[in-house]
Amino acid sequence: MAVDPGLRKAYVVSQDSTAPYPVTVSVIDTRTQAVTATIAVDDMHVLKPQSITVDPATHLVYLIGQGPAGMLSVIDPMTNSVTARIPTEGTHDYAAIANRFRSSHRLRGQ
């Protein structure tokens, strides 16, 4: 789960347990605790969601997925849609992090 205090939204990743294992991100209004949107993420790229984070400067949401090609999906919180897919290096583990001093970064796990 990732929280954007500036927009008062939380993002929760879920994955269906049946083929083709679709991945979704639920957007929750932290004031009302209601789900306000469900974002479909292309399941061909994200077979195993690894990490989700919010960049506090841009409010963009980043979801790392482990799969045949590996993928970093970028979600625009204003449109609640995936706006970019950035290939990562294969099936290695990754984590997406962000802080108030830098934009989001992609780190390779050990």
Sequence and secondary structure as in RCSB ss.txt:
>XXXX:A:sequence
MAVDPGLRKAYVVSQDSTAPYPVTVSVIDTRTQAVTATIAVDDMHVLKPQSITVDPATHLVYLIGQGPAGMLSVI
DPMTNSVTARIPTEGTHDYAAIANRFRSSHRLRGQ
>XXXX:A:secstr
 EEETTTTEEEEEEE SSTT  EEEEEEETTTTEEEEEEEE TTT SEEEEEEE TTT  EEEEEESSS EEEEE
ETTTTEEEEEEE STT  EEEEEETTEEEEEEE  
